[in-house]
Amino acid sequence: MKALRLLVAVMLLLGTATVAVAGTLDEVKARGQLIAGVNGQVFGFSMPDDKGVWKGLDVDTAKAIAAAVFGDANKVKYVALTAVQRLPALQSKEIDVLCRNTTATLTRETTNGLNFAQVNYYDGQGFMVHKKLNLKSAKQLGGATVCVLPGTTTEMNAADFFRKNGMTWKPVVIEQNVELNKAFFAGRCDSLTSDVSQLAAHRSVAPNPDDYVILPEIISKEPLAPVVRHGDDQWFDIVNWTLMAMIEAEEMGVTSQNVDEMLKSTDPNIQRLLGVTPGMGKALGLDEKWAYNIIKQVGNYGEIFERNVGKSTPLKLERGLNELWTKGGLMYARPIR
């Protein structure tokens, strides 16, 4: 009997612990807004404009999550975080989700107790240099001073690259993106290293963008994705399938402009996606219109890519790996059924 009582007590304790960590959705709903950690200093990904309106691909990712949860993409509070601050802010529950150019790695998903959702941008690290140096390859950077953010995979990748190629380098480590960029543009560093998308973003807002060249070498794989804490499967599912819904919508040709007309589609996949056939919302603990709200208010993945970083923007980025799998890219949504 004593052993039985002990077993029941342990089971109750475990059940209580599960409830304690598995309540992000309830907390977000009770608060009435999503709190998203973002960069705040990368044009095209997350930065307020001159009127204080947040814009960017990562911003739209957060807005899509809010649309899924609340039916209102504007119910988001953005918290600007440095690379050093970002993971502790998520771990300590200061934010609900991190939508901030963060690379999914083994140690971050294990030692740091985090889960990465579907990738929202496939990237790779490169080097940008002053055009006047007349460099053609990153392998000519031996002995160079290189501006780099601390506490990032970028810093580690750069060290590995120089060591692998038998070259020395002089890192100039500055925590704030704005100050790092200023140092590079002022000539304090020969090179700035970061994900290529960020290099393009930084160059686009430089005093004279044509004075800088991004070298051809890509030295790493950088799958960037929204991040949540371990231990809350429902919240992970919501964040993960928010991205899946946007990718699936693009593949099916459902856009923010035609989504109302698509409600009449006889395609069973579109019917499930848009909630005409119920069940997907219930499975996530959301309204059946969760994906409809995402697409109507924010757009499909192709729309948010082109709007923020595509060829018609100052970044002029090609889809590349971020193209749909049907067009040779890596964007592939699992079945929504």
C-alpha positions, 0 to 999 in steps of 0.5 A, spaced: 500 500 500 505 504 501 508 503 494 502 504 491 501 511 494 508 513 492 507 511 485 500 515 485 504 521 488 510 521 483 504 520 477 501 526 480 507 530 480 509 528 473 502 530 471 503 537 474 510 538 471 507 537 464 501 542 465 506 547 468 511 547 462 505 546 456 501 552 457 504 557 452 498 557 448 494 559 454 499 564 456 499 567 450 491 567 449 490 570 456 495 576 455 492 577 448 498 578 444 504 574 442 511 576 444 516 575 439 524 576 439 527 579 433 533 582 431 531 589 430 537 591 425 537 587 419 533 590 413 528 585 410 528 581 416 526 585 422 527 592 423 522 598 424 521 603 418 521 610 419 514 610 422 516 605 427 512 599 423 516 593 424 517 589 417 521 583 414 521 576 413 522 574 420 516 579 422 511 576 417 513 569 420 511 572 427 505 575 424 503 569 421 503 565 428 499 571 431 494 570 425 493 563 427 492 564 434 488 570 434 485 571 427 489 578 428 496 578 425 497 585 429 497 582 436 504 581 436 509 585 441 516 585 438 522 585 442 529 586 439 534 582 442 542 581 440 545 575 438 547 574 446 541 575 449 536 571 444 537 564 447 536 566 454 530 571 453 527 565 450 529 560 455 527 565 461 520 566 458 521 573 456 518 571 449 514 566 446 517 565 440 524 567 437 523 569 430 530 572 429 535 569 424 537 563 428 541 557 425 538 550 428 544 546 431 544 540 435 547 543 441 541 548 441 536 543 440 539 539 446 544 543 451 540 549 450 533 546 451 530 549 444 526 546 438 527 549 431 520 549 427 520 549 419 526 553 416 523 560 414 530 561 410 535 557 408 542 561 408 549 560 408 555 564 411 559 569 406 564 575 407 563 582 404 569 586 403 571 593 400 571 593 393 577 597 393 581 591 396 580 588 389 579 581 392 576 575 388 576 570 393 575 569 401 581 565 400 585 571 399 583 574 406 589 571 410 591 576 415 585 580 414 581 584 420 574 581 420 568 584 423 563 579 427 558 578 432 560 574 438 556 568 441 554 566 434 555 560 429 558 566 425 564 567 429 565 559 430 564 558 422 569 564 421 574 561 425 574 554 422 574 557 415 581 560 417 584 554 420 582 550 415 585 554 410 591 555 414 590 563 414 591 567 420 585 573 421 584 578 426 577 578 429 573 585 431 568 583 435 562 587 436 555 585 439 550 590 436 549 589 429 549 597 427 555 598 431 558 592 427 556 595 420 559 602 422 565 599 424 566 595 417 563 601 413 568 606 416 574 601 414 576 599 421 575 591 418 577 589 411 571 584 411 564 583 414 562 576 415 555 574 416 549 570 413 549 572 405 542 574 406 544 579 412 550 581 408 546 583 402 541 587 407 547 591 410 550 593 404 543 595 401 543 600 407 550 602 406 552 610 404 554 607 397 552 600 396 556 599 390 563 600 394 562 593 397 562 586 394 560 579 397 565 574 395 563 568 392 565 562 397 559 560 402 562 557 408 557 554 412 549 551 412 545 556 416 538 553 416 534 559 419 528 558 423 523 560 429 525 557 435 521 555 441 522 552 448 522 544 449 517 541 453 511 544 450 509 540 444 502 544 442 506 550 441 511 547 437 506 544 433 503 551 432 509 555 430 511 549 426 505 548 422 504 556 421 510 555 416 508 549 413 501 552 411 504 558 408 509 553 404 503 549 402 499 555 400 504 557 395 505 550 392 497 550 391 497 557 388 493 560 394 495 567 395 492 573 400 489 575 393 485 569 391 484 566 398 476 567 398 475 565 392 479 558 393 474 557 399 470 554 393 475 550 391 473 542 390 481 540 391 480 536 398 487 539 400 485 546 399 479 545 403 483 542 409 488 547 409 482 553 409 478 549 414 472 548 409 473 541 411 474 541 419 479 538 423 486 541 422 484 547 427 482 542 432 488 538 432 492 544 433 487 547 438 486 553 434 480 555 430 478 552 423 480 558 420 487 558 422 491 557 416 485 562 412 487 567 417 495 566 416 494 567 408 489 572 408 492 577 413 500 575 411 500 571 405 503 565 403 511 563 403 512 566 396 509 573 398 512 574 404 519 572 401 518 577 395 515 582 399 521 583 404 527 580 400 526 578 393 528 581 387 524 587 387 527 589 394 533 593 395 536 586 397 535 583 390 535 576 393 534 570 388 529 564 391 535 559 390 534 554 396 528 558 398 524 556 392 519 550 392 521 543 392 517 543 385 522 548 382 528 545 385 528 549 392 528 546 399 521 549 401 517 542 402 511 542 406 508 536 410 501 534 408 496 538 412 491 532 413 
